[in-house]
Amino acid sequence: MRTRNLLIGLLLVSLLFAGVVSFYASGSPDGLEKVSEDHGISAQAEDHALDDSPLADYGVKGVENPRLSGGLAGIVGVGVTFVLASTVIALTRFRRGPRSRAHE
């Protein structure tokens, strides 16, 4: 299997999970959040500087449907991560110079 096909497949699966399956994730606190609640640490929490950002709290600001809001936020997150990772990989390859065709 070619690397490009593998990456496209992984991207599509990631988008599917972020956009659809993420809605079915548990609403219960995760392990770290549970421990912070049990030990009173969460009571000391303050609002984050980016609490009013467009993607705050695992949703898209202005989208009223929670399923759609969460799905869109997940898709945007996957997209941003993919672009950043692709940029890092491209810059790394560029700095190494021409690569050998023997490994393809």
KOLLUMNU-292324 format. One record per residue: residue number from 0; residue in one letter; x, y, z of N, C-alpha, C, O in turn. Coordinates in Angstrom, 3 decimals, always signed. Each point is the difference from the previous one (the first is absolute). Layout:
<rs>
<r num="NUM" residuo="A" n_x="X" n_y="Y" n_z="Z" ca_x="X" ca_y="Y" ca_z="Z" c_x="X" c_y="Y" c_z="Z" o_x="X" o_y="Y" o_z="Z"/>
...
</rs>
This chain:
<rs>
<r num="0" residuo="M" n_x="+0.843" n_y="-1.175" n_z="+0.000" ca_x="-0.843" ca_y="+1.175" ca_z="+0.000" c_x="+0.889" c_y="+1.239" c_z="+0.000" o_x="+0.971" o_y="+0.086" o_z="+0.752"/>
<r num="1" residuo="R" n_x="-1.312" n_y="+0.848" n_z="-1.587" ca_x="+0.781" ca_y="+1.229" ca_z="-0.067" c_x="-0.266" c_y="+0.872" c_z="+1.217" o_x="-1.089" o_y="-0.033" o_z="+0.573"/>
<r num="2" residuo="T" n_x="+2.071" n_y="+0.798" n_z="-0.190" ca_x="-0.117" ca_y="+0.876" ca_z="+1.163" c_x="-1.127" c_y="+1.008" c_z="-0.169" o_x="-0.738" o_y="+0.273" o_z="+0.947"/>
<r num="3" residuo="R" n_x="+0.603" n_y="+0.278" n_z="-2.140" ca_x="-1.043" ca_y="+0.993" ca_z="-0.243" c_x="-1.388" c_y="-0.602" c_z="+0.225" o_x="-0.849" o_y="+0.627" o_z="+0.632"/>
<r num="4" residuo="N" n_x="+0.614" n_y="-1.829" n_z="-1.140" ca_x="-1.291" ca_y="-0.655" ca_z="+0.189" c_x="-0.275" c_y="-0.280" c_z="+1.472" o_x="-1.127" o_y="+0.159" o_z="+0.470"/>
<r num="5" residuo="L" n_x="+2.151" n_y="-0.571" n_z="+0.247" ca_x="-0.136" ca_y="-0.255" ca_z="+1.430" c_x="-0.370" c_y="+1.286" c_z="+0.734" o_x="-0.897" o_y="-0.006" o_z="+0.844"/>
<r num="6" residuo="L" n_x="+1.572" n_y="+1.096" n_z="-1.154" ca_x="-0.282" ca_y="+1.272" ca_z="+0.659" c_x="-1.408" c_y="+0.498" c_z="-0.315" o_x="-0.683" o_y="+0.522" o_z="+0.882"/>
<r num="7" residuo="I" n_x="+0.250" n_y="-0.674" n_z="-2.112" ca_x="-1.355" ca_y="+0.406" ca_z="-0.366" c_x="-1.022" c_y="-0.844" c_z="+0.754" o_x="-1.001" o_y="+0.525" o_z="+0.487"/>
<r num="8" residuo="G" n_x="+1.244" n_y="-1.813" n_z="-0.391" ca_x="-0.894" ca_y="-0.878" ca_z="+0.752" c_x="-0.059" c_y="+0.372" c_z="+1.466" o_x="-1.080" o_y="+0.045" o_z="+0.590"/>
<r num="9" residuo="L" n_x="+2.230" n_y="+0.220" n_z="+0.001" ca_x="+0.038" ca_y="+0.395" ca_z="+1.413" c_x="-0.707" c_y="+1.335" c_z="+0.221" o_x="-0.689" o_y="+0.188" o_z="+1.002"/>
<r num="10" residuo="L" n_x="+0.866" n_y="+0.732" n_z="-1.944" ca_x="-0.676" ca_y="+1.293" ca_z="+0.107" c_x="-1.512" c_y="-0.181" c_z="-0.060" o_x="-0.731" o_y="+0.603" o_z="+0.785"/>
<r num="11" residuo="L" n_x="+0.266" n_y="-1.423" n_z="-1.706" ca_x="-1.445" ca_y="-0.224" ca_z="-0.121" c_x="-0.586" c_y="-0.665" c_z="+1.244" o_x="-1.075" o_y="+0.381" o_z="+0.461"/>
<r num="12" residuo="V" n_x="+1.779" n_y="-1.373" n_z="+0.079" ca_x="-0.467" ca_y="-0.664" ca_z="+1.226" c_x="-0.004" c_y="+0.991" c_z="+1.161" o_x="-0.929" o_y="+0.006" o_z="+0.807"/>
<r num="13" residuo="S" n_x="+1.957" n_y="+0.828" n_z="-0.720" ca_x="+0.071" ca_y="+1.011" ca_z="+1.064" c_x="-1.151" c_y="+0.989" c_z="-0.106" o_x="-0.606" o_y="+0.364" o_z="+1.008"/>
<r num="14" residuo="L" n_x="+0.305" n_y="+0.071" n_z="-2.229" ca_x="-1.117" ca_y="+0.920" ca_z="-0.200" c_x="-1.322" c_y="-0.655" c_z="+0.377" o_x="-0.867" o_y="+0.646" o_z="+0.589"/>
<r num="15" residuo="L" n_x="+0.707" n_y="-1.920" n_z="-0.922" ca_x="-1.211" ca_y="-0.724" ca_z="+0.359" c_x="-0.154" c_y="-0.074" c_z="+1.521" o_x="-1.071" o_y="+0.282" o_z="+0.538"/>
<r num="16" residuo="F" n_x="+2.137" n_y="-0.659" n_z="+0.140" ca_x="-0.061" ca_y="-0.095" ca_z="+1.459" c_x="-0.243" c_y="+1.369" c_z="+0.626" o_x="-0.807" o_y="+0.128" o_z="+0.920"/>
<r num="17" residuo="A" n_x="+1.494" n_y="+0.887" n_z="-1.411" ca_x="-0.153" ca_y="+1.341" ca_z="+0.569" c_x="-1.381" c_y="+0.571" c_z="-0.267" o_x="-0.584" o_y="+0.656" o_z="+0.863"/>
<r num="18" residuo="G" n_x="+0.068" n_y="-0.903" n_z="-2.045" ca_x="-1.276" ca_y="+0.597" ca_z="-0.374" c_x="-1.222" c_y="-0.755" c_z="+0.452" o_x="-1.040" o_y="+0.612" o_z="+0.244"/>
<r num="19" residuo="V" n_x="+1.128" n_y="-1.923" n_z="-0.123" ca_x="-1.192" ca_y="-0.802" ca_z="+0.293" c_x="+0.127" c_y="-0.748" c_z="+1.323" o_x="-0.839" o_y="+0.154" o_z="+0.887"/>
<r num="20" residuo="V" n_x="+1.855" n_y="-0.937" n_z="-0.759" ca_x="+0.129" ca_y="-0.895" ca_z="+1.151" c_x="+0.251" c_y="+0.772" c_z="+1.296" o_x="-0.389" o_y="-0.457" o_z="+1.075"/>
<r num="21" residuo="S" n_x="+1.035" n_y="+1.623" n_z="-1.170" ca_x="+0.317" ca_y="+0.763" ca_z="+1.209" c_x="-1.253" c_y="+0.407" c_z="+0.778" o_x="+0.062" o_y="+0.205" o_z="+1.213"/>
<r num="22" residuo="F" n_x="-1.194" n_y="-0.089" n_z="-1.901" ca_x="-1.238" ca_y="+0.365" ca_z="+0.689" c_x="-0.404" c_y="-1.054" c_z="+1.025" o_x="-0.648" o_y="+0.317" o_z="+0.998"/>
<r num="23" residuo="Y" n_x="+1.024" n_y="-1.550" n_z="-1.240" ca_x="-0.385" ca_y="-1.092" ca_z="+0.888" c_x="+0.987" c_y="-0.223" c_z="+1.143" o_x="-0.164" o_y="-0.931" o_z="+0.788"/>
<r num="24" residuo="A" n_x="+1.177" n_y="+1.772" n_z="-0.694" ca_x="+0.963" ca_y="-0.117" ca_z="+1.099" c_x="-0.710" c_y="+0.310" c_z="+1.320" o_x="-0.998" o_y="+0.719" o_z="+0.033"/>
<r num="25" residuo="S" n_x="+1.522" n_y="-1.261" n_z="+1.019" ca_x="-0.603" ca_y="+0.174" ca_z="+1.316" c_x="+0.032" c_y="+1.458" c_z="+0.436" o_x="+0.986" o_y="+0.705" o_z="-0.218"/>
<r num="26" residuo="G" n_x="-2.066" n_y="-0.267" n_z="+0.830" ca_x="-0.058" ca_y="+1.340" ca_z="+0.568" c_x="+0.553" c_y="+0.034" c_z="+1.415" o_x="+0.107" o_y="+1.068" o_z="+0.602"/>
<r num="27" residuo="S" n_x="+0.242" n_y="-2.221" n_z="-0.075" ca_x="+0.569" ca_y="-0.070" ca_z="+1.344" c_x="+1.426" c_y="+0.534" c_z="-0.005" o_x="+0.682" o_y="-0.043" o_z="-1.024"/>
<r num="28" residuo="P" n_x="-0.233" n_y="+0.548" n_z="+2.175" ca_x="+1.367" ca_y="+0.517" ca_z="+0.047" c_x="+1.032" c_y="-1.099" c_z="-0.263" o_x="-0.201" o_y="-1.160" o_z="+0.357"/>
<r num="29" residuo="D" n_x="+1.312" n_y="+1.553" n_z="-0.991" ca_x="+1.079" ca_y="-0.966" ca_z="-0.205" c_x="+0.773" c_y="-0.173" c_z="+1.305" o_x="-0.339" o_y="+0.626" o_z="+1.004"/>
<r num="30" residuo="G" n_x="+1.359" n_y="-1.457" n_z="-1.008" ca_x="+0.742" ca_y="-0.331" ca_z="+1.222" c_x="+0.602" c_y="+1.211" c_z="+0.692" o_x="-0.136" o_y="+0.153" o_z="+1.214"/>
<r num="31" residuo="L" n_x="+0.796" n_y="+0.703" n_z="-1.970" ca_x="+0.649" ca_y="+1.176" ca_z="+0.583" c_x="-1.038" c_y="+0.957" c_z="+0.587" o_x="+0.186" o_y="+0.540" o_z="+1.090"/>
<r num="32" residuo="E" n_x="-1.267" n_y="-0.341" n_z="-1.818" ca_x="-1.057" ca_y="+0.885" ca_z="+0.484" c_x="-0.651" c_y="-0.568" c_z="+1.258" o_x="-0.314" o_y="+0.746" o_z="+0.927"/>
<r num="33" residuo="K" n_x="+0.112" n_y="-2.050" n_z="-0.891" ca_x="-0.605" ca_y="-0.656" ca_z="+1.169" c_x="+0.875" c_y="+0.155" c_z="+1.239" o_x="-0.499" o_y="+0.296" o_z="+1.086"/>
<r num="34" residuo="V" n_x="+1.785" n_y="-0.495" n_z="-1.249" ca_x="+0.925" ca_y="+0.136" ca_z="+1.133" c_x="+0.011" c_y="+1.447" c_z="+0.501" o_x="+0.011" o_y="+0.246" o_z="+1.206"/>
<r num="35" residuo="S" n_x="-0.015" n_y="+0.712" n_z="-2.149" ca_x="+0.011" ca_y="+1.409" ca_z="+0.424" c_x="-1.285" c_y="+0.364" c_z="+0.735" o_x="+0.026" o_y="+0.819" o_z="+0.918"/>
<r num="36" residuo="E" n_x="-1.159" n_y="-1.422" n_z="-1.313" ca_x="-1.253" ca_y="+0.236" ca_z="+0.715" c_x="+0.035" c_y="-0.652" c_z="+1.380" o_x="-0.423" o_y="+0.608" o_z="+0.983"/>
<r num="37" residuo="D" n_x="+0.925" n_y="-1.838" n_z="-0.905" ca_x="+0.049" ca_y="-0.729" ca_z="+1.271" c_x="+0.885" c_y="+0.683" c_z="+1.034" o_x="-0.273" o_y="-0.083" o_z="+1.197"/>
<r num="38" residuo="H" n_x="+1.325" n_y="+0.754" n_z="-1.644" ca_x="+0.947" ca_y="+0.621" ca_z="+0.923" c_x="-0.179" c_y="+1.513" c_z="+0.116" o_x="+0.837" o_y="+0.678" o_z="+0.597"/>
<r num="39" residuo="G" n_x="-1.924" n_y="-0.143" n_z="-1.164" ca_x="-0.308" ca_y="+1.420" ca_z="+0.136" c_x="+0.846" c_y="+0.927" c_z="-0.851" o_x="-0.065" o_y="+1.219" o_z="+0.154"/>
<r num="40" residuo="I" n_x="+0.853" n_y="-1.784" n_z="-1.047" ca_x="+0.859" ca_y="+0.834" ca_z="-0.848" c_x="-0.838" c_y="+0.779" c_z="-1.013" o_x="+0.300" o_y="+1.155" o_z="-0.301"/>
<r num="41" residuo="S" n_x="-1.331" n_y="-1.776" n_z="-0.214" ca_x="-0.820" ca_y="+0.657" ca_z="-1.033" c_x="-0.748" c_y="+1.212" c_z="+0.554" o_x="-0.375" o_y="+0.887" o_z="-0.768"/>
<r num="42" residuo="A" n_x="+0.150" n_y="-0.829" n_z="+2.077" ca_x="-0.682" ca_y="+1.144" ca_z="+0.605" c_x="+0.853" c_y="+1.264" c_z="-0.109" o_x="-0.522" o_y="+1.113" o_z="+0.060"/>
<r num="43" residuo="Q" n_x="+1.821" n_y="-1.287" n_z="-0.220" ca_x="+0.916" ca_y="+1.136" ca_z="-0.102" c_x="+0.203" c_y="+0.441" c_z="-1.447" o_x="+0.723" o_y="+0.962" o_z="-0.260"/>
<r num="44" residuo="A" n_x="-1.348" n_y="-1.649" n_z="-0.664" ca_x="+0.199" ca_y="+0.302" ca_z="-1.424" c_x="-0.560" c_y="+1.371" c_z="-0.342" o_x="-1.017" o_y="+0.431" o_z="+0.544"/>
<r num="45" residuo="E" n_x="+1.699" n_y="+0.241" n_z="-1.454" ca_x="-0.437" ca_y="+1.303" ca_z="-0.486" c_x="-0.318" c_y="-0.116" c_z="-1.481" o_x="+0.450" o_y="-0.929" o_z="-0.669"/>
<r num="46" residuo="D" n_x="-1.222" n_y="+1.868" n_z="+0.167" ca_x="-0.317" ca_y="+0.014" ca_z="-1.425" c_x="+1.282" c_y="+0.186" c_z="-0.804" o_x="+0.903" o_y="+0.742" o_z="+0.387"/>
<r num="47" residuo="H" n_x="-0.855" n_y="-1.427" n_z="-1.496" ca_x="+1.148" ca_y="+0.089" ca_z="-0.898" c_x="-0.121" c_y="+1.261" c_z="-0.842" o_x="-1.109" o_y="+0.465" o_z="-0.266"/>
<r num="48" residuo="A" n_x="+2.222" n_y="+0.085" n_z="-0.149" ca_x="+0.002" ca_y="+1.215" ca_z="-0.813" c_x="-0.708" c_y="-0.202" c_z="-1.339" o_x="-0.480" o_y="+0.964" o_z="-0.597"/>
<r num="49" residuo="L" n_x="+0.412" n_y="-2.209" n_z="+0.122" ca_x="-0.617" ca_y="-0.280" ca_z="-1.294" c_x="-1.384" c_y="-0.629" c_z="+0.135" o_x="-0.475" o_y="-0.652" o_z="-0.930"/>
<r num="50" residuo="D" n_x="-0.174" n_y="+0.840" n_z="+2.076" ca_x="-1.328" ca_y="-0.580" ca_z="+0.225" c_x="-1.053" c_y="+0.485" c_z="-0.995" o_x="-0.989" o_y="-0.689" o_z="-0.252"/>
<r num="51" residuo="D" n_x="+1.204" n_y="+1.860" n_z="-0.304" ca_x="-0.981" ca_y="+0.526" ca_z="-0.953" c_x="+0.453" c_y="-0.173" c_z="-1.450" o_x="-0.534" o_y="+0.649" o_z="-0.900"/>
<r num="52" residuo="S" n_x="+1.507" n_y="-1.515" n_z="+0.675" ca_x="+0.494" ca_y="-0.237" ca_z="-1.364" c_x="-1.031" c_y="-0.796" c_z="-0.807" o_x="-0.883" o_y="-0.630" o_z="+0.582"/>
<r num="53" residuo="P" n_x="+0.986" n_y="+0.654" n_z="-1.902" ca_x="-0.995" ca_y="-0.675" ca_z="-0.838" c_x="-0.104" c_y="-1.514" c_z="+0.223" o_x="-1.040" o_y="-0.585" o_z="-0.300"/>
<r num="54" residuo="L" n_x="+2.086" n_y="-0.058" n_z="+0.815" ca_x="-0.027" ca_y="-1.449" ca_z="+0.195" c_x="+0.090" c_y="-0.406" c_z="+1.474" o_x="+0.410" o_y="-1.118" o_z="+0.312"/>
<r num="55" residuo="A" n_x="-0.787" n_y="+2.008" n_z="+0.575" ca_x="+0.095" ca_y="-0.294" ca_z="+1.431" c_x="-0.998" c_y="-1.079" c_z="+0.408" o_x="-1.082" o_y="-0.109" o_z="-0.577"/>
<r num="56" residuo="D" n_x="+1.449" n_y="-0.670" n_z="+1.557" ca_x="-0.869" ca_y="-1.012" ca_z="+0.624" c_x="-0.476" c_y="-1.069" c_z="-0.991" o_x="-1.151" o_y="-0.432" o_z="+0.053"/>
<r num="57" residuo="Y" n_x="+2.034" n_y="+0.016" n_z="-0.945" ca_x="-0.265" ca_y="-1.095" ca_z="-0.939" c_x="-1.198" c_y="+0.248" c_z="-0.896" o_x="-0.739" o_y="-0.931" o_z="-0.321"/>
<r num="58" residuo="G" n_x="+0.542" n_y="+2.156" n_z="-0.078" ca_x="-1.105" ca_y="+0.335" ca_z="-0.885" c_x="+0.347" c_y="+1.221" c_z="-0.836" o_x="+1.031" o_y="+0.638" o_z="+0.209"/>
<r num="59" residuo="V" n_x="-1.900" n_y="-0.323" n_z="-1.155" ca_x="+0.181" ca_y="+1.171" ca_z="-0.857" c_x="-0.976" c_y="+1.071" c_z="+0.464" o_x="-1.210" o_y="-0.221" o_z="+0.050"/>
<r num="60" residuo="K" n_x="+1.752" n_y="+1.373" n_z="+0.287" ca_x="-0.812" ca_y="+1.104" ca_z="+0.490" c_x="-1.030" c_y="+0.401" c_z="-1.063" o_x="+0.337" o_y="+0.145" o_z="-1.175"/>
<r num="61" residuo="G" n_x="-1.571" n_y="+0.027" n_z="+1.590" ca_x="-1.055" ca_y="+0.428" ca_z="-0.906" c_x="-0.788" c_y="-1.140" c_z="-0.615" o_x="-1.039" o_y="+0.242" o_z="-0.614"/>
<r num="62" residuo="V" n_x="+1.501" n_y="-1.481" n_z="+0.758" ca_x="-0.735" ca_y="-1.158" ca_z="-0.519" c_x="-0.781" c_y="-0.585" c_z="+1.168" o_x="+0.590" o_y="-0.517" o_z="+0.949"/>
<r num="63" residuo="E" n_x="-1.909" n_y="+0.597" n_z="-1.018" ca_x="-0.854" ca_y="-0.393" ca_z="+1.127" c_x="-0.145" c_y="-1.514" c_z="+0.161" o_x="-0.146" o_y="-0.484" o_z="+1.122"/>
<r num="64" residuo="N" n_x="+0.181" n_y="-0.260" n_z="-2.205" ca_x="-0.152" ca_y="-1.453" ca_z="+0.064" c_x="+1.276" c_y="-0.609" c_z="+0.596" o_x="+1.062" o_y="+0.103" o_z="-0.614"/>
<r num="65" residuo="P" n_x="-1.140" n_y="-0.736" n_z="+1.798" ca_x="+1.214" ca_y="-0.506" ca_z="+0.646" c_x="+0.718" c_y="-1.072" c_z="-0.824" o_x="+1.230" o_y="-0.058" o_z="+0.003"/>
<r num="66" residuo="R" n_x="-1.975" n_y="-0.775" n_z="-0.696" ca_x="+0.617" ca_y="-1.052" ca_z="-0.825" c_x="+0.793" c_y="+0.634" c_z="-1.144" o_x="+1.146" o_y="-0.372" o_z="-0.248"/>
<r num="67" residuo="L" n_x="-1.754" n_y="+1.317" n_z="-0.438" ca_x="+0.664" ca_y="+0.677" ca_z="-1.111" c_x="+1.168" c_y="+0.853" c_z="+0.486" o_x="+1.059" o_y="+0.026" o_z="-0.626"/>
<r num="68" residuo="S" n_x="-1.255" n_y="+0.666" n_z="+1.734" ca_x="+1.049" ca_y="+0.858" ca_z="+0.562" c_x="+1.241" c_y="-0.800" c_z="+0.389" o_x="+1.124" o_y="+0.381" o_z="-0.325"/>
<r num="69" residuo="G" n_x="-1.342" n_y="-1.491" n_z="+1.022" ca_x="+1.129" ca_y="-0.857" ca_z="+0.407" c_x="+0.679" c_y="-0.655" c_z="-1.187" o_x="+1.227" o_y="-0.093" o_z="-0.052"/>
<r num="70" residuo="G" n_x="-2.028" n_y="-0.361" n_z="-0.899" ca_x="+0.560" ca_y="-0.621" ca_z="-1.199" c_x="+0.842" c_y="+0.966" c_z="-0.805" o_x="+1.090" o_y="-0.344" o_z="-0.456"/>
<r num="71" residuo="L" n_x="-1.602" n_y="+1.567" n_z="+0.280" ca_x="+0.761" ca_y="+1.008" ca_z="-0.744" c_x="+1.298" c_y="+0.359" c_z="+0.720" o_x="+1.041" o_y="+0.168" o_z="-0.636"/>
<r num="72" residuo="A" n_x="-1.104" n_y="-0.053" n_z="+1.949" ca_x="+1.215" ca_y="+0.301" ca_z="+0.763" c_x="+1.029" c_y="-1.115" c_z="-0.166" o_x="+1.194" o_y="+0.266" o_z="-0.132"/>
<r num="73" residuo="G" n_x="-1.657" n_y="-1.503" n_z="+0.138" ca_x="+0.912" ca_y="-1.127" ca_z="-0.204" c_x="+0.619" c_y="+0.009" c_z="-1.384" o_x="+1.194" o_y="-0.258" o_z="-0.153"/>
<r num="74" residuo="I" n_x="-2.003" n_y="+0.554" n_z="-0.857" ca_x="+0.508" ca_y="+0.047" ca_z="-1.367" c_x="+1.024" c_y="+1.129" c_z="-0.165" o_x="+1.035" o_y="-0.186" o_z="-0.642"/>
<r num="75" residuo="V" n_x="-1.324" n_y="+1.347" n_z="+1.218" ca_x="+0.954" ca_y="+1.111" ca_z="-0.060" c_x="+1.298" c_y="-0.392" c_z="+0.709" o_x="+1.089" o_y="+0.293" o_z="-0.493"/>
<r num="76" residuo="G" n_x="-1.202" n_y="-0.952" n_z="+1.644" ca_x="+1.190" ca_y="-0.433" ca_z="+0.737" c_x="+0.846" c_y="-0.977" c_z="-0.798" o_x="+1.224" o_y="+0.121" o_z="-0.034"/>
<r num="77" residuo="V" n_x="-1.866" n_y="-1.085" n_z="-0.607" ca_x="+0.727" ca_y="-0.960" ca_z="-0.833" c_x="+0.664" c_y="+0.726" c_z="-1.168" o_x="+1.153" o_y="-0.273" o_z="-0.333"/>
<r num="78" residuo="G" n_x="-1.881" n_y="+1.193" n_z="-0.283" ca_x="+0.551" ca_y="+0.741" ca_z="-1.131" c_x="+1.212" c_y="+0.825" c_z="+0.379" o_x="+1.007" o_y="-0.009" o_z="-0.708"/>
<r num="79" residuo="V" n_x="-1.095" n_y="+0.723" n_z="+1.820" ca_x="+1.126" ca_y="+0.827" ca_z="+0.457" c_x="+1.194" c_y="-0.885" c_z="+0.345" o_x="+1.134" o_y="+0.317" o_z="-0.357"/>
<r num="80" residuo="T" n_x="-1.387" n_y="-1.414" n_z="+1.044" ca_x="+1.082" ca_y="-0.919" ca_z="+0.352" c_x="+0.655" c_y="-0.578" c_z="-1.250" o_x="+1.224" o_y="-0.105" o_z="-0.068"/>
<r num="81" residuo="F" n_x="-2.031" n_y="-0.268" n_z="-0.916" ca_x="+0.522" ca_y="-0.552" ca_z="-1.247" c_x="+0.861" c_y="+1.024" c_z="-0.734" o_x="+1.078" o_y="-0.335" o_z="-0.490"/>
<r num="82" residuo="V" n_x="-1.543" n_y="+1.567" n_z="+0.412" ca_x="+0.771" ca_y="+1.047" ca_z="-0.690" c_x="+1.320" c_y="+0.264" c_z="+0.724" o_x="+1.049" o_y="+0.111" o_z="-0.636"/>
<r num="83" residuo="L" n_x="-1.102" n_y="-0.011" n_z="+1.961" ca_x="+1.228" ca_y="+0.242" ca_z="+0.760" c_x="+0.991" c_y="-1.157" c_z="-0.140" o_x="+1.195" o_y="+0.225" o_z="-0.193"/>
<r num="84" residuo="A" n_x="-1.683" n_y="-1.451" n_z="+0.290" ca_x="+0.881" ca_y="-1.160" ca_z="-0.133" c_x="+0.575" c_y="-0.078" c_z="-1.408" o_x="+1.180" o_y="-0.311" o_z="-0.169"/>
<r num="85" residuo="S" n_x="-1.994" n_y="+0.588" n_z="-0.837" ca_x="+0.482" ca_y="-0.017" ca_z="-1.380" c_x="+1.069" c_y="+1.061" c_z="-0.223" o_x="+0.978" o_y="-0.237" o_z="-0.708"/>
<r num="86" residuo="T" n_x="-1.165" n_y="+1.402" n_z="+1.309" ca_x="+0.981" ca_y="+1.079" ca_z="-0.120" c_x="+1.324" c_y="-0.393" c_z="+0.638" o_x="+1.064" o_y="+0.225" o_z="-0.576"/>
<r num="87" residuo="V" n_x="-1.130" n_y="-0.811" n_z="+1.765" ca_x="+1.232" ca_y="-0.437" ca_z="+0.671" c_x="+0.716" c_y="-1.060" c_z="-0.830" o_x="+1.221" o_y="+0.047" o_z="-0.155"/>
<r num="88" residuo="I" n_x="-1.971" n_y="-0.991" n_z="-0.370" ca_x="+0.600" ca_y="-1.053" ca_z="-0.828" c_x="+0.616" c_y="+0.590" c_z="-1.258" o_x="+1.111" o_y="-0.370" o_z="-0.378"/>
<r num="89" residuo="A" n_x="-1.822" n_y="+1.284" n_z="-0.274" ca_x="+0.521" ca_y="+0.621" ca_z="-1.221" c_x="+1.274" c_y="+0.799" c_z="+0.283" o_x="+0.957" o_y="-0.057" o_z="-0.772"/>
<r num="90" residuo="L" n_x="-0.950" n_y="+0.794" n_z="+1.873" ca_x="+1.199" ca_y="+0.770" ca_z="+0.352" c_x="+1.169" c_y="-0.913" c_z="+0.335" o_x="+1.145" o_y="+0.297" o_z="-0.343"/>
<r num="91" residuo="T" n_x="-1.431" n_y="-1.401" n_z="+1.010" ca_x="+1.051" ca_y="-0.956" ca_z="+0.339" c_x="+0.580" c_y="-0.626" c_z="-1.260" o_x="+1.217" o_y="-0.137" o_z="-0.120"/>
<r num="92" residuo="R" n_x="-2.068" n_y="-0.238" n_z="-0.808" ca_x="+0.470" ca_y="-0.574" ca_z="-1.264" c_x="+0.799" c_y="+1.016" c_z="-0.799" o_x="+1.020" o_y="-0.339" o_z="-0.601"/>
<r num="93" residuo="F" n_x="-1.482" n_y="+1.583" n_z="+0.594" ca_x="+0.672" ca_y="+1.061" ca_z="-0.746" c_x="+1.409" c_y="+0.230" c_z="+0.541" o_x="+0.940" o_y="+0.202" o_z="-0.769"/>
<r num="94" residuo="R" n_x="-0.799" n_y="-0.233" n_z="+2.080" ca_x="+1.306" ca_y="+0.240" ca_z="+0.621" c_x="+0.969" c_y="-1.145" c_z="-0.245" o_x="+1.213" o_y="+0.207" o_z="-0.019"/>
<r num="95" residuo="R" n_x="-1.743" n_y="-1.426" n_z="-0.170" ca_x="+0.865" ca_y="-1.149" ca_z="-0.255" c_x="+0.527" c_y="-0.018" c_z="-1.420" o_x="+1.017" o_y="-0.635" o_z="-0.277"/>
<r num="96" residuo="G" n_x="-1.688" n_y="+1.314" n_z="-0.612" ca_x="+0.420" ca_y="+0.018" ca_z="-1.392" c_x="-0.675" c_y="-1.090" c_z="-0.790" o_x="-0.923" o_y="-0.647" o_z="+0.495"/>
<r num="97" residuo="P" n_x="+1.377" n_y="+0.428" n_z="-1.742" ca_x="-0.619" ca_y="-1.033" ca_z="-0.844" c_x="+0.105" c_y="-1.375" c_z="+0.659" o_x="+1.024" o_y="-0.354" o_z="+0.585"/>
<r num="98" residuo="R" n_x="-2.099" n_y="-0.400" n_z="-0.695" ca_x="+0.012" ca_y="-1.328" ca_z="+0.608" c_x="+0.190" c_y="-1.063" c_z="-1.064" o_x="-0.236" o_y="+0.221" o_z="-1.188"/>
<r num="99" residuo="S" n_x="+0.657" n_y="-1.343" n_z="+1.639" ca_x="+0.249" ca_y="-1.119" ca_z="-0.897" c_x="-1.313" c_y="-0.605" c_z="-0.445" o_x="-0.920" o_y="-0.116" o_z="+0.809"/>
<r num="100" residuo="R" n_x="+0.803" n_y="-0.270" n_z="-2.057" ca_x="-1.199" ca_y="-0.648" ca_z="-0.516" c_x="-0.020" c_y="-1.489" c_z="+0.307" o_x="-1.000" o_y="-0.660" o_z="-0.279"/>
<r num="101" residuo="A" n_x="+2.057" n_y="+0.115" n_z="+0.835" ca_x="+0.103" ca_y="-1.427" ca_z="+0.262" c_x="-0.987" c_y="-0.456" c_z="+1.078" o_x="-0.336" o_y="-1.183" o_z="+0.060"/>
<r num="102" residuo="H" n_x="-0.130" n_y="+2.097" n_z="+0.786" ca_x="-0.869" ca_y="-0.380" ca_z="+1.125" c_x="-1.469" c_y="+0.099" c_z="-0.333" o_x="-0.827" o_y="-0.320" o_z="+0.854"/>
<r num="103" residuo="E" n_x="+0.459" n_y="+0.740" n_z="-2.030" ca_x="-1.421" ca_y="+0.144" ca_z="-0.340" c_x="-0.589" c_y="-1.279" c_z="-0.493" o_x="-1.186" o_y="-0.048" o_z="-0.327"/>
</rs>
